[in-house]
Amino acid sequence: MQTLQQLNNGELSGVKRLQLAENLSEFPEAIYSLADSLEILDLSNNALTSLPDDLARLSNLKILFCSNNQFTELPEVLGTCSKLEMIGFKSNQIRTVSGASLPRITRWLILTDNQIDTLPDEIGELPRLQKLALAGNQLREIPQSIKHCQNLELIRLSANMLTTFPDVLFALPKLAWLAFSGNPFCASRDLHSEFKTVSANDVILHQVLGQGASGVISKATWQDNRFSFPDTIAVKVFKGEVTSDGYPEDELDACLSIGVHDNIVKPLAKISEPECSALLMALIPEHYYNLGQPPSLVSCTRDTFTQGQAFSIQQIGFIVAQMDAVLQHFIDKDICHGDLYAHNILINPEGHILFGDFGAASKYHNLSAEQKHGIQMIEDRAMRFFIDDMLSLCIEEDKDSDLYKALQSKVALT
């Protein structure tokens, strides 16, 4: 992160990325001194309510983040920025989004956690749109024009006010990652009486193992001998606010609804108290590691992988077979995972995988047979993207094998 003083002193000349967080209430004029080089501008965590009308002077600006500010409308000046393709205005107070505010080259639009109740029909005039994050708003419907977003691959609609499932999504030929929990049309959360409920006082949290949008996972010690849990477990403590995927309560509900499967991280019990909502899980052995890494700003919707990472076609086939079984388990439970990615998979040296992260999961047992089928086709598309990613890691000498060709034909990406 840079400082406003550095900017004003001319110390940042030529930078391509600028990040300022100093409780700014006005757009710093000195930013224009970087017009020839600036590509990424991050003004998140300030007190901004507007952007200047001449923002397009930043002629090379490709990415703009203004999350955690005080905007009440998406600035129309964004539509004048000729190279702007990624826009992030998460956690503002935005009520209004006009068609004029959407650059036609937009690939990635993040409007999570605002107060938007209507999207403009012009949303359908974004042919390059791949990723659309709208969780935590007040949307009551999705414009039919969105069917023209033929490259849209990921959409987050959880925690809105949708009274019916937006069937128009089934017209999107590339949609693969969908989250829609926490809307009025969704089924109510289950009580999960078969799962044990324990007290927060029954566990002692130790070091943090990882954290994401919805909560923090820690190693913990179980100290109540009423239940036959292992002494050492993992505990995910959920954050209270809406996340990029939806409500933490829906993630907990999905985790407890999915049941037991050899390739899914095993839930043990839940903590449900006013001051603490948490999930107790079996501790994953240390020899498991992440199969992939999250998408980058460049890859947008597709996972990234460690340089040099490679598998034989037999290893890839084993991984895919396990994921096929997991996906069928989700179908049997009428649950859409919504985030079927390699970065949500842990793998051990023997090739056994564990799948997790239910932040984007949505239950759909109350929907029609046609809608269920459509949702399953979307999940199947994510599976084909996953196979495609795995094949990109195949060692060269195995690319002529019958198994490689069989998996390649299964991908059939369109």
SULNORTA-V647972 format. One record per pair of residues at least 4 apart in sequence whose ideal C-beta (glycine too) atoms are under 7 Angstrom apart, sorted by the first residue. I is the first residue (numbers start at 1). J is the second residue. Records with the same first field share a line. If there is no record, write none. Layout:
BEGIN
I=J  J
END
This chain:
BEGIN
1=19  21
2=6  7  12  18  19  20
4=8  20  22  28
5=9
6=11  12
7=12  28  30  31
8=30
12=18  34
14=37
15=34  37  38
16=37  38  39  40
17=39  40
18=31  34  38  41  42
19=42
20=24  43
21=44  45  46
23=46  47
24=28  43  46  47  48
25=47  48
27=31  48  51  52
32=57
34=38
35=57  58  59
37=60
38=58  60  61
39=60  61  62  63
40=62  63
41=61  64
42=65
43=48  65  66
44=65  66  67  68
45=68
46=69
47=69  70
48=66  69  70  71
49=70  71
50=75
51=55  75  77
53=77
55=77  81
56=80  81  82
60=83
61=81  83  84
62=83  84  85  86
63=86  297
64=84  87
65=88
66=71  88  89
67=88  89  90  91
68=91
69=92
70=92  93
71=89  92  93  94
72=93  94  95
73=94  95  96
74=78  89  94  97  101
75=101
76=98  100  101
78=84  87  101  103
79=100  101  102  103
81=103
84=103
85=103  105  106  107  108
86=107  108  297
87=106  109  110
88=110
89=94  110  111
90=110  112  113
91=113
92=114
93=114  115
94=111  114  115  116
95=115  116
97=101  111  116  119  120
98=120
99=120  121  122
102=106  122  123  126
104=125  126
105=128
106=126  128  129
107=128  129  130  131  300
108=130  131  300
109=129  132  133
110=133
111=116  133  134  137
112=133  134  135  136  244
113=136  242
114=137
115=137  138
116=137  138  139
117=138  139  140
119=123  139  142  143
121=143  145
123=143  145  146
124=143  145  146  147  148  149
126=149
127=150  151
128=151
129=149  151  152
130=151  152  153  154  300  301
131=153  154  300  301
132=152  155
133=156  244
134=139  156  157  160
135=156  157  158  159  179  242  244  245  246
136=159  242
137=160
138=160  161
139=160  161  162
140=161  162  163
141=162
142=146  166  168
144=168
146=168
147=168  171  172
149=172
150=173  174
151=174
152=172  174  175
153=174  175  176  177  301
154=176  177  301
155=175  178
156=179  244  245  360
157=162  179  180
158=179  180  181  182  245  246  247  250
159=182  242  246  247
160=183
161=183  184
162=166  183  184  185
163=184  185
164=185
165=180  185  367  371
167=371
169=175  178
170=374
173=414
175=378  381
176=378  381  382  385
177=338  339  382
178=336  338  378
179=245  246  338  360  362
180=362
181=186  246  247  250  361  362  363
182=186  246  247  250
186=363
187=363  365  366
189=249  253
190=253  257
192=256
195=256  267  269  270
196=227  269
197=269  270  272
198=202  224  269  271  280
199=271
200=271  273  276
202=222  223  224
203=220  221  222  223  235  280
204=220  221  223
205=218  220  235
206=218  219  220  221
207=218  219
208=216  218
209=217  218  219  234
210=217
211=215  216  217
212=357  359
213=243  244  245  359
214=238  239  243  245  248  251  359
215=236  237  238  239  248
216=237
217=234  236
218=235
219=232  234  283
220=233  234  235
221=231  232
222=229  230  231  233
229=233  268
230=283
232=283
233=268  280  281  282  283
234=281  283  284
235=278  280
236=278  279  281
237=276  278
238=248  251  252  277  278
239=248
242=246  247
243=248  359
245=359  360
246=250  360
248=252  277
249=253  277
250=254
251=255  358  359  361
252=256  270  277  279
253=257
254=258  335  358  361  363
255=267  279  358
256=267  270
257=333  335  363
258=264  333  335
259=333
260=266
261=326  329
263=322  325  326  353  354  355
264=326  354  355  356
265=281  282  284  354  356
266=281  282
267=279  281
268=280  281  282
269=280
270=279
271=276  277  278
272=277
284=288  346  354
287=348  349
288=346  347  348  354
289=346  347
290=343  346
291=342  345  346  347  353
292=303  304  305  341  342  343  389
293=303  304  305  306  343
294=303  343
295=299  300  301  302  303  304
296=304
299=304
302=389
303=341  342  343  389
305=309  393
309=393
310=393  395
311=315  316  393  394
312=395  398
313=317  394  398  401  403  404
314=318
315=319  351
316=320  390  391  394  407
317=321  403  407
318=322  351
319=323  351  353  390
320=324  387  390  407
321=325
322=326  353
323=327  383  386
324=328
325=329
326=330  355
327=331  379  383
328=332
329=333
330=335  337  379
331=376
334=363  364  365  372
335=361  363
336=361  362  364  375  379
337=360  361  379
338=360  361  362
339=344  357  359  360
340=379  382  383  386
342=386  389
344=355  356  357
345=353  355
346=353  354
347=351  352  353
348=352
364=371  372  375
367=371  372
368=372
369=373
370=374
371=375
372=376
373=377
374=378
375=379
376=380
377=381
378=382
379=383
380=384
381=385
382=386
383=387
384=388  410  411  412  413
385=389
386=390
387=391  407  410  411
388=392  411  413
391=404  407  408
394=398  399  404
398=404
399=404
402=406
403=407
404=408
405=409
406=410
407=411
END
